[in-house]
Amino acid sequence: MPAFNREMLALARESRGLTQTRLGAEVGISQAEISKFENGLKIPSDDQIRRMSNRLHYTVDFFFLNESMRDFGSNCAYHRKRKSATDSKLTQLLAIINVRRIQVKHLLKSVEDRATYSFPRLDIDEHAGGPEEIARLVRALWQIPPGPLQNLIRAIEDAGGIVIRCGFGTNKVDAMSQWLPGQKAPIFMVNESIPTDRMRFSLAHELGHICMHATLTDNMEREADKFAAEFLMPEKDIRPYLSSVDIPKLAAMKPYWRVSMAALLYRAAELKQIDERRKSYLWFRMGQAGYRSHEPVEIPPESPTLLKELVKVHKETLGYTEREIDAAVCEPNAFADLCIHDEPRGLRLVAR
């Protein structure tokens, strides 16, 4: 019989944004006891597990899964955030992506992935051209043509990656990713409240982590930014567009390259197409116009479809009922709700 897994209790509690004290108050268990449960000093009774299960909205089986939490600072969990993001919100979002990663893993056991491409693991120390060279290698591996990448989510899903859009409850965190040893493909979680141009850069940033940072480095965030800039705006292709830029030109380029005006401005300076004085002036003018918080020219959203397809294969091919899917992922109702927005665009997963 499976043993109670203290890590899954902590994971469930943190994913709901609850402290030990608040959970204890709501289920009639002292904070001291919950602390002992989570530290492996005491095993909860069946009745206590049932009460915590009902409040945390995970099935009892969730607390007996043979899984573990992966934290930031490991070589398989990454995120892109602003400095003002709170520790409590990061803790909750880290728990949520761990839960989703475990759930996707259990659903993938029953299907075969027909991904067109794959995710490489490239050691940045072995590439003299740094993150930019690795970005070019990934584009080549995925057969992305020169110029703007039209749909980043589709490119990631074509390599088997799972992308989940969801509400983060904050605009201080843009995206997160995980790829564990032995895991079929990485999972990406993106904040559905941010605009498409920001989402694309953040998602490309996470892709850079996945491809480059199996071994941690001292400059991971800057390296991931450089990867994202080259992946979305290849130097060879974009350089001719960046001479003599001004605000109207940045706005006109935005829908073509599908990145923000700010990203284009920084790319122009990075590639020495404008000097720092010009960059600072344009950045100041964009601030005066309110463009730092809300840029003009909306970019149409990109929609993930692979997760919905995974659920669809279980329902239509394997004959799972919605209740059986809930049981498979140990979370009544909520998991399927993630999949209702976008229709699958083609069969890439088949039952084993």
GUFITOR-250285 format. One record per residue (C-alpha): residue in one letter; x, z, y. Coordinates in nm, 3 decimals, padded with zeros to 5 digits. Layout:
residuo=A | X=X | Z=Z | Y=Y
...
***
This chain:
residuo=M | X=00.000 | Z=00.000 | Y=00.000
residuo=P | X=00.143 | Z=-00.090 | Y=00.344
residuo=A | X=00.273 | Z=00.199 | Y=00.551
residuo=F | X=00.153 | Z=00.288 | Y=00.899
residuo=N | X=00.376 | Z=00.110 | Y=01.152
residuo=R | X=00.441 | Z=00.326 | Y=01.459
residuo=E | X=00.571 | Z=00.024 | Y=01.655
residuo=M | X=00.238 | Z=-00.153 | Y=01.620
residuo=L | X=00.057 | Z=00.145 | Y=01.773
residuo=A | X=00.289 | Z=00.139 | Y=02.074
residuo=L | X=00.251 | Z=-00.237 | Y=02.096
residuo=A | X=-00.129 | Z=-00.218 | Y=02.087
residuo=R | X=-00.140 | Z=00.057 | Y=02.348
residuo=E | X=00.101 | Z=-00.115 | Y=02.587
residuo=S | X=-00.076 | Z=-00.450 | Y=02.553
residuo=R | X=-00.392 | Z=-00.282 | Y=02.689
residuo=G | X=-00.201 | Z=-00.128 | Y=02.977
residuo=L | X=-00.264 | Z=00.231 | Y=02.865
residuo=T | X=-00.039 | Z=00.534 | Y=02.882
residuo=Q | X=-00.025 | Z=00.777 | Y=02.592
residuo=T | X=-00.212 | Z=01.029 | Y=02.805
residuo=R | X=-00.497 | Z=00.794 | Y=02.889
residuo=L | X=-00.534 | Z=00.667 | Y=02.533
residuo=G | X=-00.539 | Z=01.024 | Y=02.407
residuo=A | X=-00.805 | Z=01.125 | Y=02.656
residuo=E | X=-01.028 | Z=00.833 | Y=02.559
residuo=V | X=-01.005 | Z=00.886 | Y=02.180
residuo=G | X=-00.988 | Z=01.266 | Y=02.169
residuo=I | X=-00.626 | Z=01.294 | Y=02.055
residuo=S | X=-00.361 | Z=01.484 | Y=02.249
residuo=Q | X=-00.080 | Z=01.296 | Y=02.422
residuo=A | X=00.165 | Z=01.506 | Y=02.222
residuo=E | X=00.019 | Z=01.382 | Y=01.894
residuo=I | X=00.021 | Z=01.017 | Y=02.005
residuo=S | X=00.385 | Z=01.061 | Y=02.108
residuo=K | X=00.461 | Z=01.192 | Y=01.759
residuo=F | X=00.276 | Z=00.896 | Y=01.602
residuo=E | X=00.478 | Z=00.647 | Y=01.805
residuo=N | X=00.808 | Z=00.823 | Y=01.734
residuo=G | X=00.747 | Z=00.836 | Y=01.360
residuo=L | X=00.725 | Z=01.216 | Y=01.346
residuo=K | X=00.366 | Z=01.226 | Y=01.226
residuo=I | X=00.125 | Z=00.989 | Y=01.051
residuo=P | X=-00.225 | Z=00.968 | Y=01.202
residuo=S | X=-00.523 | Z=01.034 | Y=00.982
residuo=D | X=-00.760 | Z=00.755 | Y=00.880
residuo=D | X=-01.014 | Z=00.880 | Y=01.132
residuo=Q | X=-00.755 | Z=00.888 | Y=01.412
residuo=I | X=-00.645 | Z=00.533 | Y=01.328
residuo=R | X=-01.006 | Z=00.419 | Y=01.333
residuo=R | X=-01.067 | Z=00.575 | Y=01.675
residuo=M | X=-00.751 | Z=00.420 | Y=01.821
residuo=S | X=-00.841 | Z=00.086 | Y=01.663
residuo=N | X=-01.184 | Z=00.088 | Y=01.828
residuo=R | X=-01.045 | Z=00.172 | Y=02.171
residuo=L | X=-00.750 | Z=-00.072 | Y=02.158
residuo=H | X=-00.962 | Z=-00.355 | Y=02.014
residuo=Y | X=-00.733 | Z=-00.437 | Y=01.722
residuo=T | X=-00.839 | Z=-00.410 | Y=01.359
residuo=V | X=-00.710 | Z=-00.122 | Y=01.148
residuo=D | X=-00.490 | Z=-00.371 | Y=00.960
residuo=F | X=-00.294 | Z=-00.436 | Y=01.282
residuo=F | X=-00.137 | Z=-00.089 | Y=01.259
residuo=F | X=-00.002 | Z=-00.163 | Y=00.912
residuo=L | X=00.164 | Z=-00.500 | Y=00.981
residuo=N | X=00.530 | Z=-00.525 | Y=00.888
residuo=E | X=00.634 | Z=-00.647 | Y=01.233
residuo=S | X=00.845 | Z=-00.519 | Y=01.518
residuo=M | X=00.865 | Z=-00.527 | Y=01.897
residuo=R | X=01.128 | Z=-00.745 | Y=02.066
residuo=D | X=01.232 | Z=-00.629 | Y=02.411
residuo=F | X=01.395 | Z=-00.797 | Y=02.710
residuo=G | X=01.771 | Z=-00.782 | Y=02.674
residuo=S | X=01.747 | Z=-00.906 | Y=02.317
residuo=N | X=01.852 | Z=-01.264 | Y=02.253
residuo=C | X=01.497 | Z=-01.377 | Y=02.185
residuo=A | X=01.277 | Z=-01.249 | Y=02.472
residuo=Y | X=01.291 | Z=-01.391 | Y=02.823
residuo=H | X=01.084 | Z=-01.395 | Y=03.141
residuo=R | X=01.076 | Z=-01.533 | Y=03.495
residuo=K | X=00.959 | Z=-01.285 | Y=03.756
residuo=R | X=00.991 | Z=-01.179 | Y=04.116
residuo=K | X=01.195 | Z=-00.870 | Y=04.203
residuo=S | X=00.880 | Z=-00.689 | Y=04.313
residuo=A | X=00.719 | Z=-00.707 | Y=03.967
residuo=T | X=00.641 | Z=-00.355 | Y=03.846
residuo=D | X=00.787 | Z=-00.209 | Y=03.528
residuo=S | X=00.440 | Z=-00.117 | Y=03.400
residuo=K | X=00.314 | Z=-00.475 | Y=03.433
residuo=L | X=00.628 | Z=-00.614 | Y=03.264
residuo=T | X=00.582 | Z=-00.366 | Y=02.981
residuo=Q | X=00.222 | Z=-00.479 | Y=02.931
residuo=L | X=00.306 | Z=-00.850 | Y=02.940
residuo=L | X=00.599 | Z=-00.804 | Y=02.703
residuo=A | X=00.362 | Z=-00.631 | Y=02.461
residuo=I | X=00.107 | Z=-00.912 | Y=02.494
residuo=I | X=00.356 | Z=-01.189 | Y=02.415
residuo=N | X=00.480 | Z=-00.989 | Y=02.115
residuo=V | X=00.121 | Z=-00.961 | Y=01.992
residuo=R | X=00.059 | Z=-01.334 | Y=02.043
residuo=R | X=00.384 | Z=-01.420 | Y=01.868
residuo=I | X=00.283 | Z=-01.213 | Y=01.566
residuo=Q | X=-00.066 | Z=-01.365 | Y=01.560
residuo=V | X=00.061 | Z=-01.722 | Y=01.583
residuo=K | X=00.311 | Z=-01.648 | Y=01.307
residuo=H | X=00.031 | Z=-01.540 | Y=01.074
residuo=L | X=-00.180 | Z=-01.848 | Y=01.149
residuo=L | X=00.117 | Z=-02.082 | Y=01.102
residuo=K | X=00.165 | Z=-01.959 | Y=00.746
residuo=S | X=-00.129 | Z=-02.175 | Y=00.638
residuo=V | X=-00.033 | Z=-02.500 | Y=00.811
residuo=E | X=00.245 | Z=-02.755 | Y=00.819
residuo=D | X=00.383 | Z=-02.860 | Y=01.155
residuo=R | X=00.434 | Z=-03.231 | Y=01.214
residuo=A | X=00.632 | Z=-03.186 | Y=01.535
residuo=T | X=00.791 | Z=-03.506 | Y=01.662
residuo=Y | X=01.099 | Z=-03.329 | Y=01.795
residuo=S | X=01.266 | Z=-02.988 | Y=01.766
residuo=F | X=01.417 | Z=-02.717 | Y=01.984
residuo=P | X=01.796 | Z=-02.719 | Y=01.987
residuo=R | X=02.011 | Z=-02.408 | Y=02.016
residuo=L | X=02.310 | Z=-02.503 | Y=02.231
residuo=D | X=02.592 | Z=-02.265 | Y=02.323
residuo=I | X=02.647 | Z=-02.295 | Y=02.696
residuo=D | X=03.017 | Z=-02.206 | Y=02.656
residuo=E | X=03.065 | Z=-02.518 | Y=02.446
residuo=H | X=02.933 | Z=-02.755 | Y=02.714
residuo=A | X=03.164 | Z=-02.814 | Y=03.008
residuo=G | X=02.876 | Z=-02.960 | Y=03.209
residuo=G | X=02.691 | Z=-02.628 | Y=03.189
residuo=P | X=02.311 | Z=-02.598 | Y=03.207
residuo=E | X=02.276 | Z=-02.945 | Y=03.358
residuo=E | X=02.448 | Z=-03.108 | Y=03.063
residuo=I | X=02.227 | Z=-02.915 | Y=02.821
residuo=A | X=01.916 | Z=-03.022 | Y=03.014
residuo=R | X=02.024 | Z=-03.386 | Y=02.983
residuo=L | X=02.087 | Z=-03.339 | Y=02.611
residuo=V | X=01.739 | Z=-03.194 | Y=02.556
residuo=R | X=01.579 | Z=-03.478 | Y=02.751
residuo=A | X=01.770 | Z=-03.725 | Y=02.536
residuo=L | X=01.676 | Z=-03.544 | Y=02.213
residuo=W | X=01.310 | Z=-03.549 | Y=02.314
residuo=Q | X=01.336 | Z=-03.914 | Y=02.424
residuo=I | X=01.212 | Z=-03.841 | Y=02.775
residuo=P | X=01.252 | Z=-04.154 | Y=02.990
residuo=P | X=01.438 | Z=-04.144 | Y=03.325
residuo=G | X=01.256 | Z=-04.013 | Y=03.629
residuo=P | X=00.984 | Z=-03.751 | Y=03.657
residuo=L | X=00.859 | Z=-03.573 | Y=03.345
residuo=Q | X=00.486 | Z=-03.637 | Y=03.355
residuo=N | X=00.367 | Z=-03.355 | Y=03.129
residuo=L | X=00.602 | Z=-03.067 | Y=03.047
residuo=I | X=00.353 | Z=-02.877 | Y=02.830
residuo=R | X=00.299 | Z=-03.186 | Y=02.616
residuo=A | X=00.676 | Z=-03.231 | Y=02.572
residuo=I | X=00.710 | Z=-02.869 | Y=02.456
residuo=E | X=00.414 | Z=-02.898 | Y=02.220
residuo=D | X=00.551 | Z=-03.224 | Y=02.076
residuo=A | X=00.853 | Z=-03.019 | Y=01.969
residuo=G | X=00.625 | Z=-02.761 | Y=01.806
residuo=G | X=00.631 | Z=-02.499 | Y=02.080
residuo=I | X=00.320 | Z=-02.291 | Y=02.140
residuo=V | X=00.215 | Z=-02.262 | Y=02.505
residuo=I | X=-00.052 | Z=-02.010 | Y=02.606
residuo=R | X=-00.210 | Z=-01.995 | Y=02.949
residuo=C | X=-00.359 | Z=-01.658 | Y=03.035
residuo=G | X=-00.421 | Z=-01.423 | Y=03.323
residuo=F | X=-00.126 | Z=-01.195 | Y=03.392
residuo=G | X=-00.306 | Z=-00.969 | Y=03.637
residuo=T | X=-00.025 | Z=-01.026 | Y=03.887
residuo=N | X=00.139 | Z=-01.315 | Y=04.070
residuo=K | X=00.479 | Z=-01.149 | Y=04.041
residuo=V | X=00.546 | Z=-01.279 | Y=03.691
residuo=D | X=00.528 | Z=-01.652 | Y=03.619
residuo=A | X=00.615 | Z=-01.701 | Y=03.253
residuo=M | X=00.759 | Z=-01.543 | Y=02.941
residuo=S | X=00.899 | Z=-01.675 | Y=02.615
residuo=Q | X=01.013 | Z=-01.558 | Y=02.272
residuo=W | X=01.190 | Z=-01.720 | Y=01.981
residuo=L | X=01.288 | Z=-01.493 | Y=01.693
residuo=P | X=01.525 | Z=-01.581 | Y=01.409
residuo=G | X=01.315 | Z=-01.734 | Y=01.133
residuo=Q | X=01.024 | Z=-01.808 | Y=01.368
residuo=K | X=00.909 | Z=-02.168 | Y=01.329
residuo=A | X=00.905 | Z=-02.245 | Y=01.700
residuo=P | X=00.917 | Z=-02.058 | Y=02.030
residuo=I | X=00.612 | Z=-01.925 | Y=02.206
residuo=F | X=00.564 | Z=-01.958 | Y=02.582
residuo=M | X=00.314 | Z=-01.762 | Y=02.788
residuo=V | X=00.239 | Z=-01.886 | Y=03.142
residuo=N | X=00.042 | Z=-01.730 | Y=03.425
residuo=E | X=-00.275 | Z=-01.933 | Y=03.469
residuo=S | X=-00.316 | Z=-01.822 | Y=03.832
residuo=I | X=-00.003 | Z=-01.994 | Y=03.968
residuo=P | X=-00.008 | Z=-02.357 | Y=04.091
residuo=T | X=00.103 | Z=-02.634 | Y=03.858
residuo=D | X=00.426 | Z=-02.709 | Y=04.043
residuo=R | X=00.538 | Z=-02.347 | Y=04.016
residuo=M | X=00.419 | Z=-02.327 | Y=03.656
residuo=R | X=00.625 | Z=-02.632 | Y=03.559
residuo=F | X=00.948 | Z=-02.496 | Y=03.706
residuo=S | X=00.890 | Z=-02.154 | Y=03.549
residuo=L | X=00.813 | Z=-02.310 | Y=03.211
residuo=A | X=01.124 | Z=-02.530 | Y=03.233
residuo=H | X=01.319 | Z=-02.215 | Y=03.323
residuo=E | X=01.192 | Z=-02.049 | Y=03.004
residuo=L | X=01.277 | Z=-02.362 | Y=02.806
residuo=G | X=01.632 | Z=-02.330 | Y=02.938
residuo=H | X=01.652 | Z=-01.974 | Y=02.805
residuo=I | X=01.523 | Z=-02.083 | Y=02.465
residuo=C | X=01.774 | Z=-02.368 | Y=02.434
residuo=M | X=02.079 | Z=-02.199 | Y=02.588
residuo=H | X=02.064 | Z=-01.825 | Y=02.543
residuo=A | X=02.076 | Z=-01.740 | Y=02.175
residuo=T | X=02.380 | Z=-01.550 | Y=02.301
residuo=L | X=02.325 | Z=-01.354 | Y=02.619
residuo=T | X=02.533 | Z=-01.437 | Y=02.928
residuo=D | X=02.598 | Z=-01.267 | Y=03.261
residuo=N | X=02.422 | Z=-01.535 | Y=03.466
residuo=M | X=02.120 | Z=-01.620 | Y=03.253
residuo=E | X=01.863 | Z=-01.649 | Y=03.531
residuo=R | X=02.077 | Z=-01.875 | Y=03.747
residuo=E | X=02.166 | Z=-02.087 | Y=03.443
residuo=A | X=01.798 | Z=-02.122 | Y=03.351
residuo=D | X=01.719 | Z=-02.230 | Y=03.709
residuo=K | X=01.991 | Z=-02.496 | Y=03.695
residuo=F | X=01.856 | Z=-02.618 | Y=03.361
residuo=A | X=01.503 | Z=-02.638 | Y=03.504
residuo=A | X=01.616 | Z=-02.829 | Y=03.813
residuo=E | X=01.803 | Z=-03.090 | Y=03.609
residuo=F | X=01.533 | Z=-03.112 | Y=03.343
residuo=L | X=01.257 | Z=-03.180 | Y=03.597
residuo=M | X=01.464 | Z=-03.354 | Y=03.865
residuo=P | X=01.760 | Z=-03.529 | Y=03.697
residuo=E | X=02.042 | Z=-03.576 | Y=03.944
residuo=K | X=02.097 | Z=-03.940 | Y=03.855
residuo=D | X=01.732 | Z=-04.026 | Y=03.913
residuo=I | X=01.638 | Z=-03.809 | Y=04.209
residuo=R | X=01.949 | Z=-03.835 | Y=04.429
residuo=P | X=01.836 | Z=-04.155 | Y=04.608
residuo=Y | X=01.507 | Z=-03.986 | Y=04.703
residuo=L | X=01.667 | Z=-03.687 | Y=04.874
residuo=S | X=01.855 | Z=-03.836 | Y=05.166
residuo=S | X=01.719 | Z=-03.760 | Y=05.514
residuo=V | X=01.438 | Z=-03.541 | Y=05.387
residuo=D | X=01.185 | Z=-03.387 | Y=05.621
residuo=I | X=00.860 | Z=-03.200 | Y=05.559
residuo=P | X=00.635 | Z=-03.510 | Y=05.535
residuo=K | X=00.879 | Z=-03.669 | Y=05.291
residuo=L | X=00.889 | Z=-03.355 | Y=05.078
residuo=A | X=00.508 | Z=-03.353 | Y=05.069
residuo=A | X=00.500 | Z=-03.720 | Y=04.971
residuo=M | X=00.756 | Z=-03.667 | Y=04.691
residuo=K | X=00.576 | Z=-03.365 | Y=04.546
residuo=P | X=00.304 | Z=-03.544 | Y=04.344
residuo=Y | X=00.554 | Z=-03.800 | Y=04.212
residuo=W | X=00.809 | Z=-03.549 | Y=04.084
residuo=R | X=00.541 | Z=-03.285 | Y=04.010
residuo=V | X=00.750 | Z=-03.001 | Y=04.151
residuo=S | X=00.710 | Z=-02.794 | Y=04.465
residuo=M | X=00.832 | Z=-02.896 | Y=04.808
residuo=A | X=01.055 | Z=-02.587 | Y=04.798
residuo=A | X=01.216 | Z=-02.701 | Y=04.472
residuo=L | X=01.277 | Z=-03.046 | Y=04.618
residuo=L | X=01.434 | Z=-02.894 | Y=04.929
residuo=Y | X=01.667 | Z=-02.675 | Y=04.725
residuo=R | X=01.755 | Z=-02.971 | Y=04.503
residuo=A | X=01.847 | Z=-03.178 | Y=04.809
residuo=A | X=02.083 | Z=-02.904 | Y=04.929
residuo=E | X=02.223 | Z=-02.845 | Y=04.581
residuo=L | X=02.311 | Z=-03.213 | Y=04.548
residuo=K | X=02.465 | Z=-03.217 | Y=04.899
residuo=Q | X=02.208 | Z=-03.462 | Y=05.031
residuo=I | X=02.144 | Z=-03.226 | Y=05.321
residuo=D | X=02.363 | Z=-02.951 | Y=05.464
residuo=E | X=02.280 | Z=-02.581 | Y=05.474
residuo=R | X=02.181 | Z=-02.596 | Y=05.840
residuo=R | X=01.921 | Z=-02.865 | Y=05.769
residuo=K | X=01.794 | Z=-02.677 | Y=05.465
residuo=S | X=01.754 | Z=-02.354 | Y=05.666
residuo=Y | X=01.571 | Z=-02.538 | Y=05.943
residuo=L | X=01.326 | Z=-02.703 | Y=05.705
residuo=W | X=01.274 | Z=-02.377 | Y=05.519
residuo=F | X=01.193 | Z=-02.207 | Y=05.852
residuo=R | X=00.948 | Z=-02.481 | Y=05.945
residuo=M | X=00.779 | Z=-02.455 | Y=05.606
residuo=G | X=00.740 | Z=-02.083 | Y=05.664
residuo=Q | X=00.585 | Z=-02.144 | Y=06.004
residuo=A | X=00.332 | Z=-02.378 | Y=05.842
residuo=G | X=00.246 | Z=-02.122 | Y=05.574
residuo=Y | X=00.390 | Z=-02.340 | Y=05.298
residuo=R | X=00.594 | Z=-02.061 | Y=05.138
residuo=S | X=00.276 | Z=-01.900 | Y=05.010
residuo=H | X=00.057 | Z=-02.209 | Y=04.974
residuo=E | X=00.195 | Z=-02.561 | Y=04.980
residuo=P | X=-00.016 | Z=-02.868 | Y=05.058
residuo=V | X=-00.077 | Z=-03.138 | Y=04.795
residuo=E | X=-00.221 | Z=-02.995 | Y=04.474
residuo=I | X=-00.078 | Z=-03.119 | Y=04.145
residuo=P | X=-00.329 | Z=-03.165 | Y=03.858
residuo=P | X=-00.296 | Z=-02.895 | Y=03.592
residuo=E | X=-00.136 | Z=-02.940 | Y=03.253
residuo=S | X=-00.329 | Z=-02.801 | Y=02.958
residuo=P | X=-00.190 | Z=-02.671 | Y=02.628
residuo=T | X=-00.376 | Z=-02.788 | Y=02.319
residuo=L | X=-00.162 | Z=-02.696 | Y=02.017
residuo=L | X=-00.295 | Z=-02.341 | Y=01.981
residuo=K | X=-00.653 | Z=-02.467 | Y=01.984
residuo=E | X=-00.556 | Z=-02.720 | Y=01.721
residuo=L | X=-00.413 | Z=-02.440 | Y=01.508
residuo=V | X=-00.747 | Z=-02.259 | Y=01.523
residuo=K | X=-00.936 | Z=-02.584 | Y=01.461
residuo=V | X=-00.739 | Z=-02.656 | Y=01.141
residuo=H | X=-00.829 | Z=-02.312 | Y=01.011
residuo=K | X=-01.198 | Z=-02.359 | Y=01.091
residuo=E | X=-01.256 | Z=-02.723 | Y=00.997
residuo=T | X=-00.999 | Z=-02.787 | Y=00.722
residuo=L | X=-00.933 | Z=-02.449 | Y=00.565
residuo=G | X=-01.293 | Z=-02.332 | Y=00.603
residuo=Y | X=-01.227 | Z=-02.011 | Y=00.794
residuo=T | X=-01.518 | Z=-01.850 | Y=00.973
residuo=E | X=-01.459 | Z=-01.712 | Y=01.320
residuo=R | X=-01.472 | Z=-01.362 | Y=01.173
residuo=E | X=-01.205 | Z=-01.456 | Y=00.918
residuo=I | X=-00.982 | Z=-01.593 | Y=01.195
residuo=D | X=-01.030 | Z=-01.267 | Y=01.382
residuo=A | X=-00.929 | Z=-01.080 | Y=01.068
residuo=A | X=-00.622 | Z=-01.301 | Y=01.022
residuo=V | X=-00.497 | Z=-01.217 | Y=01.370
residuo=C | X=-00.622 | Z=-00.857 | Y=01.363
residuo=E | X=-00.804 | Z=-00.888 | Y=01.696
residuo=P | X=-01.180 | Z=-00.931 | Y=01.716
residuo=N | X=-01.295 | Z=-01.204 | Y=01.956
residuo=A | X=-01.011 | Z=-01.206 | Y=02.206
residuo=F | X=-00.768 | Z=-01.440 | Y=02.030
residuo=A | X=-01.016 | Z=-01.724 | Y=01.983
residuo=D | X=-01.110 | Z=-01.690 | Y=02.350
residuo=L | X=-00.760 | Z=-01.813 | Y=02.437
residuo=C | X=-00.836 | Z=-02.145 | Y=02.273
residuo=I | X=-01.167 | Z=-02.248 | Y=02.423
residuo=H | X=-01.049 | Z=-02.425 | Y=02.737
residuo=D | X=-00.863 | Z=-02.730 | Y=02.609
residuo=E | X=-00.942 | Z=-02.985 | Y=02.343
residuo=P | X=-00.679 | Z=-03.090 | Y=02.087
residuo=R | X=-00.532 | Z=-03.428 | Y=02.170
residuo=G | X=-00.429 | Z=-03.536 | Y=01.819
residuo=L | X=-00.355 | Z=-03.405 | Y=01.472
residuo=R | X=-00.010 | Z=-03.247 | Y=01.469
residuo=L | X=-00.087 | Z=-02.962 | Y=01.227
residuo=V | X=-00.213 | Z=-03.001 | Y=00.874
residuo=A | X=-00.313 | Z=-02.748 | Y=00.610
residuo=R | X=-00.051 | Z=-02.671 | Y=00.348
***
